Amino acid sequence: AASLYTDEDPLVILSSGSLRSSVTNSSSAWLLQFFSSWCGHCIQYSSTWKVLAEDVKDWQAVIAVSVLDCAQEENHEICREFGIQLFPTIKFFHAHSPETDRGTPFRGANRQVQTVRQVMVDILQNHTKLDWPDRCPRLEPYSSEDLLPRLGQRSEDYTAIVVEEPDSYVGREVILDLLMFSGVQVKRALSSERPLVEALGVTSFPSLYLLHPNSTHTEPRVEKKQRFFFSSFLKTLPGVQRKAGGRSSAAGLQEAAPGRGASESWRRFDSAKVYTADLESGLHYLLRVELASHDYLEGEELSIFKDFVTLVAKLYPGGGSVVRLMEALSDWLLSLQGRRLVYQNVLDLVDNKMRVRQCVPGGGVRWVGCQGSRAGLRGYPCSLWTLFHILTVQHAAKPTALENTGGSREAAPVLQVMRRYIRTFFGCQECGRHFEQAAAAGLDQVQNPDQQILWLWEQHNRVNSRLSGTLSDDPLFPKAPWPGPALCATCHEEKNGARWNRDNVLVFLRRHYGASNLSHRHAISPPGPAQLRPAGQEQNQEQQPDSGPGPQSGQQEAAGPGGGLWVLGLGFSATDMSLCVLLYVCSCLVLMLLFFFFKVKSKRWRRRKSPLQV
Ligand SMILES: Cc1cc2nc3c(=O)[nH]c(=O)nc-3n(C[C@H](O)[C@H](O)[C@H](O)COP(=O)(O)OP(=O)(O)OC[C@H]3O[C@@H](n4cnc5c(N)ncnc54)[C@H](O)[C@@H]3O)c2cc1C
């Protein structure tokens, strides 16, 4: 499994173990992107970040470009500590920063290569004399008095002078580009330095002047008066060469993130079913990671959290540990007095510290229908779509379920909660913005539960077509209008310009996201009583082709962790039961053998004894 960034990229991949020791007390500054490998926008942005890293790889000794994947389990805690709530978040750290430094966020809306590169220059210049990066040359302009005496002087190296306007970054960028090269020193001067400008005969800005070791000076011919052409020209001057050990490579600074890219074995699944393992894993991530990045919730955030918990408690199908947890959370949230909720208290409850028995939806994540063909694809966002589709369908099936809750007054309560959750908490910033735009444009037209189901389906399909063919599109599960003909042939029609038969789509969605289509195979926690059905009941459905790179499964339903049968609600797996039966049969056989053995023996003994008695 490959991650978004690999060791081949000219940047530093940090992990929970290396982050603090790398960015604090460092001789260089750091520019760090906290990303999440499931976040579609992070996936799109990764190509820009790599181009940036390549562009400034020679600056690494003074400012290093790096990344950290907050989606990796072992990095959750450190991302929380550094206050990361949205992805991607870019932070920079000054050189020699103290251990308490949590980084300064980069707030600019424009994150294109040139803008970020110029921000890097600003970061370097914002250092004081005390914390100046050890190997960073002077970036301030030189005056005429500094430079004029050098004209006509012999020297060992070339001196390149970039004369430019005050707001130009070219001079500083060229200085940093040549950082790792010996044989040339680059300096900059401003166009306002009239004596220098006149002495050199500069007519346009920026211009490059070269003082040769033999005391002559010239304006070299470069194709364009731009950073790239200046730097490339200087690097090819005779005697100018990369400093020994100066090959810029991430390897020197790189500390491999533990577990990065470790691949799990593939779980076979049926794309015609919906898996509780995905829902539980999604809720695990949502409660323990996404929301846990907030130290506390208050005001609007707290009310959105309460609404979300109530919604899941009331509509999650079939009871079971998820519903028990959500009910416990909901009751507890309602009983809260204060206006501010310290999130650690939620974690305590979720981690069962408050002794709410049997209500924790397992630990860790286990994607099944939401598995991606490689790390960083699908997973959490897939489970979130799935959860909300299920909730819309459940709301239509149980229209009274939300009575006496805030949602009873709204025409589309599930979508309203989803809209507010995505806008406020969903880590992928861009996704939240797009979803909010769509909701603002059309959510008020949704008047009843059926329209609610269809609105979400349509919106999801719009996102699918927008993302089709982009980097976040998993090649094994390409984004396309859904459901395809193989899943629902009657959903498709070509009549009067329409592509879908919406009535049939509605019927299909109600079935697909209905409680009876939930599979507990690979489930993390035992299903609720209402979720359990006789083992053979769904066998036929399960025998549809499995998705993904594996042969058909054809496994039975009502499967517990590891695919076992949940018997008598006691959590015995099918293997446990088979072993019991086997042991039972073996002990019966042994007892019977012993019985016959002694019976024959006693008969013989009696026969032997009887003639003597006679
Ligand atoms: C609210 C929201 C907004 C998002 N916006 C963006 C964005 O702007 N940019 C971005 O890069 N990523 C966005 N994402 C993530 C993106 O939509 C996918 O979730 C992610 O790329 C994973 O894709 P996937 O292949 O698992 O399929 P997903 O799109 O996550 O779908 C999950 C499953 O739902 C089913 N499904 C597919 N289409 C439909 C449908 N129309 N109706 C019902 N069920 C369906 C399929 O079984 C599919 O496997 C968003 C996610 C969410 C939850």
The ligand as an SDF file (V2000), in Angstrom:
LIG
                    3D

 53 58  0  0  0  0  0  0  0  0999 V2000
  -20.4910   15.2610    2.5280 C   0  0  0  0  0  0  0  0  0  0  0  0
  -19.2200   14.9160    1.7850 C   0  0  0  0  0  0  0  0  0  0  0  0
  -18.7260   15.7970    0.8320 C   0  0  0  0  0  0  0  0  0  0  0  0
  -17.5450   15.4850    0.1380 C   0  0  0  0  0  0  0  0  0  0  0  0
  -17.0350   16.3940   -0.7560 N   0  0  0  0  0  0  0  0  0  0  0  0
  -15.8380   16.1270   -1.3620 C   0  0  0  0  0  0  0  0  0  0  0  0
  -15.2230   17.0940   -2.2170 C   0  0  0  0  0  0  0  0  0  0  0  0
  -15.7600   18.1650   -2.4330 O   0  0  0  0  0  0  0  0  0  0  0  0
  -14.0090   16.7890   -2.7670 N   0  0  0  0  0  0  0  0  0  0  0  0
  -13.3890   15.5980   -2.5130 C   0  0  0  0  0  0  0  0  0  0  0  0
  -12.2920   15.3590   -3.0260 O   0  0  0  0  0  0  0  0  0  0  0  0
  -13.9610   14.6600   -1.7200 N   0  0  0  0  0  0  0  0  0  0  0  0
  -15.1640   14.8990   -1.1420 C   0  0  0  0  0  0  0  0  0  0  0  0
  -15.7190   13.9700   -0.3060 N   0  0  0  0  0  0  0  0  0  0  0  0
  -15.1400   12.6170   -0.2480 C   0  0  0  0  0  0  0  0  0  0  0  0
  -15.6390   11.7990   -1.4600 C   0  0  0  0  0  0  0  0  0  0  0  0
  -16.9900   12.0840   -1.7760 O   0  0  0  0  0  0  0  0  0  0  0  0
  -15.5800   10.2970   -1.2030 C   0  0  0  0  0  0  0  0  0  0  0  0
  -16.2780   10.0120   -0.0350 O   0  0  0  0  0  0  0  0  0  0  0  0
  -14.1750    9.7630   -1.0450 C   0  0  0  0  0  0  0  0  0  0  0  0
  -13.3970   10.1420   -2.1550 O   0  0  0  0  0  0  0  0  0  0  0  0
  -14.2050    8.2190   -0.9540 C   0  0  0  0  0  0  0  0  0  0  0  0
  -14.8090    7.7180   -2.1420 O   0  0  0  0  0  0  0  0  0  0  0  0
  -15.4090    6.2710   -2.2940 P   0  0  0  0  0  0  0  0  0  0  0  0
  -14.8730    5.6760   -3.5360 O   0  0  0  0  0  0  0  0  0  0  0  0
  -15.2390    5.4890   -1.0550 O   0  0  0  0  0  0  0  0  0  0  0  0
  -16.9830    6.4680   -2.5430 O   0  0  0  0  0  0  0  0  0  0  0  0
  -17.9790    7.3990   -1.8110 P   0  0  0  0  0  0  0  0  0  0  0  0
  -18.3520    8.5000   -2.7270 O   0  0  0  0  0  0  0  0  0  0  0  0
  -17.4780    7.7840   -0.4740 O   0  0  0  0  0  0  0  0  0  0  0  0
  -19.2480    6.4770   -1.6360 O   0  0  0  0  0  0  0  0  0  0  0  0
  -19.3200    5.4680   -0.6250 C   0  0  0  0  0  0  0  0  0  0  0  0
  -20.2750    4.4020   -1.0640 C   0  0  0  0  0  0  0  0  0  0  0  0
  -21.5890    4.9520   -1.1950 O   0  0  0  0  0  0  0  0  0  0  0  0
  -22.2750    4.3440   -2.2870 C   0  0  0  0  0  0  0  0  0  0  0  0
  -22.6780    5.4170   -3.1910 N   0  0  0  0  0  0  0  0  0  0  0  0
  -21.9660    5.9850   -4.1940 C   0  0  0  0  0  0  0  0  0  0  0  0
  -22.7120    6.9420   -4.7810 N   0  0  0  0  0  0  0  0  0  0  0  0
  -23.8900    6.9780   -4.1440 C   0  0  0  0  0  0  0  0  0  0  0  0
  -25.0640    7.7540   -4.3030 C   0  0  0  0  0  0  0  0  0  0  0  0
  -25.1820    8.6740   -5.2540 N   0  0  0  0  0  0  0  0  0  0  0  0
  -26.0990    7.5330   -3.4660 N   0  0  0  0  0  0  0  0  0  0  0  0
  -26.0190    6.5940   -2.5090 C   0  0  0  0  0  0  0  0  0  0  0  0
  -24.9460    5.8240   -2.3210 N   0  0  0  0  0  0  0  0  0  0  0  0
  -23.8910    6.0180   -3.1240 C   0  0  0  0  0  0  0  0  0  0  0  0
  -21.3240    3.3570   -2.9140 C   0  0  0  0  0  0  0  0  0  0  0  0
  -21.5950    2.0780   -2.3870 O   0  0  0  0  0  0  0  0  0  0  0  0
  -19.9750    3.8360   -2.4430 C   0  0  0  0  0  0  0  0  0  0  0  0
  -19.0530    2.7800   -2.3430 O   0  0  0  0  0  0  0  0  0  0  0  0
  -16.8830   14.2620    0.4030 C   0  0  0  0  0  0  0  0  0  0  0  0
  -17.3910   13.3750    1.3750 C   0  0  0  0  0  0  0  0  0  0  0  0
  -18.5390   13.7020    2.0700 C   0  0  0  0  0  0  0  0  0  0  0  0
  -19.0580   12.7670    3.1370 C   0  0  0  0  0  0  0  0  0  0  0  0
  1  2  1  0
  2  3  1  0
  2 52  2  0
  3  4  2  0
  4  5  1  0
  4 50  1  0
  5  6  2  0
  6  7  1  0
  6 13  1  0
  7  8  2  0
  7  9  1  0
  9 10  1  0
 10 11  2  0
 10 12  1  0
 12 13  2  0
 13 14  1  0
 14 15  1  0
 14 50  1  0
 15 16  1  0
 16 17  1  0
 16 18  1  0
 18 19  1  0
 18 20  1  0
 20 21  1  0
 20 22  1  0
 22 23  1  0
 23 24  1  0
 24 25  2  0
 24 26  1  0
 24 27  1  0
 27 28  1  0
 28 29  2  0
 28 30  1  0
 28 31  1  0
 31 32  1  0
 32 33  1  0
 33 34  1  0
 33 48  1  0
 34 35  1  0
 35 36  1  0
 35 46  1  0
 36 37  1  0
 36 45  1  0
 37 38  2  0
 38 39  1  0
 39 40  1  0
 39 45  2  0
 40 41  1  0
 40 42  2  0
 42 43  1  0
 43 44  2  0
 44 45  1  0
 46 47  1  0
 46 48  1  0
 48 49  1  0
 50 51  2  0
 51 52  1  0
 52 53  1  0
M  END
$$$$
